[in-house]
Amino acid sequence: MARDLIAEQYPWETRVAILEDGRLVEVFWSDREESVGNIYKGRVKDVIPGLSCAFIDVGMAKNAYLHSGDITRLAATRGTAIDSTLSGGQDVMVQVKKEAFAEKGARVTGDITIPGHFLVLLPYQNEVSISRKIIADDRREHLRQLMEKNKPERVGVILRTACREAEDNEIRAELRRLLEVWNGIKFRYDKMRAPALIYEDLGVLERALRDYTDGDICRVMTNNLELKEKVENLLKQSDRTKTIKISYSEGDLFEKYGVEKELRKALRRKVWLKNGGYLIFDSTEAMTIIDVNSGKFTGKYNFEDTVQRLNLEAAAEIPRQLRLRSIGGIIIIDFIDMKCEKSQAEVIDTLRRELQKDKAHSRIIGMTGLGLLEMTRKKSRYGLDQIFDQECGYCQGRGRIINIMALAGQVKRKLINLGYLESRSIICELHPHLLEFIKKDEQSLSYIENATGKKLKLVAAETLSLNNYNIYPG
């Protein structure tokens, strides 16, 4: 499998796309306010026993949410009531596990994790866990003994898949580095006054490089020279990345390599399969339901063979869509009915094999009595639709329209790549609501004018819908 990484950076956002064998499988994005992975010294504001949660002041606009299931490190025993563990005004160390979004504050955990390329350090724990993708018994035992000999007491470790071919000295060196990071966090926690940021996690690009710079990655492409230099410096730290090609190219790389087109497709409810069948994705508050349909595919052989071919292609495509759409939680898949248990097993094996490419942990539960497949996938980011869409006020949330922040980013990306025009100015006609939103970002507009050497003229156009705009030379 050949893997490429595309990174775009603008003053208002950074976007990273992962392509496997030329197909988009994951997209990560961040803005100036990103906080997932950050560790804070927070102060308990409210404890609500009836909801088994507490609200923590970490210095953000909204208090963070801490569930009782995320305080096993703080509680004496698992399942201890939250009001017997936390009290108002108490200082507590927490880590952001889910970004604040819309009206919701960030979700935090008291169970701290400090990830590296080979290891994940688990302070206050003691277990050594090994990635399930490392299947050789002798290798697993060797890694376990290596950690038991080198890690201190009351520190747990997860050995990641990258340890499968890593040298012992590489693993030990990263363990020492992560322990130094942890000691720095403890020092700042003791010295600083709550609420305070005591550890800032890596940016979205650095995290992608940490998780994906293995033997499969071939190219890193970026539209920012400073970003290119940063990538080169990061990759120099590992001997395993010497074969990775790093290239710089101006312009909108997401558009150039078809990422924007794939993102637009990923926001649709229907996904067509190559054989003529299609998938339907429906999300509720509780779960995501995926329906497999035959569509235009009628097959050339008997009915059972047609059904099996459809289900196998669906089982190969669904894991990619889960990664691309950032779908997590409970997932129900309604494959076309299979009467043969051997056929069911083959479909599940295909699904499980494709899920192994996913960095997020997933678990296949099995088939229900109604023939539905149950599975779960760890949810750490908001879904693609929640980032790019917002509830429509005209239909009480039953439909979706493009999020104005995402639309503004799209307009600014178009404008910043028009430096080649011979005119002295660029005219952009927009819906008045979108115009007012973009005009508030004076810093980005000034950056675009300096980068293109053009004067921007933003013009209100009442006749345009919110998601339409016109750009032409002045």
Secondary structure by P-SEA (a helix, b strand, c coil): cbbbbbbbbcccbbbbbbbccccccbbbbbcccccccbbbbcccccccccccbbbbbccccbbbbbcccccccccccccccccccccccbbbbbbbcccccccccbbbbcbbbbbcccbbbbcccbbbbbbcccccaaaaaaaaaaaaacccccbbbbbccccccccaaaaaaaaaaaaaaaaaaaaaaacccccccccccccaaaaaaaacccccccccccccaaaaaaaaaaaacccccccbbbbbbccccccccaaaaaaaaaaccccccccccbbbbbbcccbbbbbbbbccccccccaaaaaaaaaaaaaaaaaaaaaaaccccbbbbbccccccaaaaaaaaaaaaaaacccccbbbbbcccccccccbbbbbccccccccccccccccccccccccaaaaaaaaaaaaaacccccccbbbbbbcaaaaaaaaaaaaaaaaaaaaacbbbbbbbbccccccccccccc
